């Protein structure tokens, strides 16, 4: 099984983040494979819409894998495999593609949020055109609690989606909010 599963049927690409044992945290392999998946969706004329979800019932994505992805991106460690090498060869391009950091994606994307949606996972969900979430889901841009800033585009996206005061609260506190609260403020 791949860390990013892509299934296409009836014009719908279902992209599944598949590291449930690691809370679907994004490691270098997942980032590269996710970038490849978005490129496939963009270029395949038979795909009309994409649905992004996470494997397992507990977590959509906990964000970046602090041990493998963040240490590589901050150069705290060197590359150890082909996925690290591919990411570092075009870090900006791969990360921008993987995290959908563009305003002109040609096909609709739906984030089917099925569990914990924190940090980079929330940033990826925010990049989708539509977000649907189960009642048990919690959302957080929790990077600030680790002395980081959201690097997936949410600093720019979030204030365009919700009132400025709500965006500031989510970005500066990093506290989880319920799916109900996310719905009330317009995130889902």
Phi, psi and omega in degrees: 000138179275157178287346171227113179264135177235120176238135180237127178205131176060033179083002182247124174263123175256118181251121183244122172287120194235067171223057186300331179291342178245024180059032180054033176292141184276112173262175181304319178299316180297319180299313181296315180294326177293318176300317178298320180296315179295324177295317178299314180300315181298319188270341183274110183295338180282343178269124182254337182207153176237142175242126180251131179213176178243147177289144180087166183264352187266329190217130167286298172193137177273002178102208181286140176289111186296330182280328185249312184284307185295320179294327177289313182294329179271001180066025174287342175217158178270173179293142182240345181207182183297330181289318175299315181298315180298319180295314182290333180296330179211061187305311182296313182296314180295313181296317179299318179291313182300319184267008178056043180278066176210151179263000185235053176279128193283350183229148180294143178235132178245126173266115176263094188273115189246013180179198180314131183226088188242156171049235181300333175295317176293323179297319178294318177297321179294336179286342180288156178287324179226145176233129173238145186217146173290159183296336182274356186288144172236142181242144174198138167264079192274005181305320183302331180287351176245012180076021180246166171245151177299124183254005184263009177110355185290334179299325177272321185288313189303314180294344176274348183259326185228164177304149184305319182296321179292316179301315180298317179301312182295319183284323186271333182263324181070016182279142178294144173238149181286164176299323179298314178295318178300322177292317180300324182267357175096013178282326179231000000 
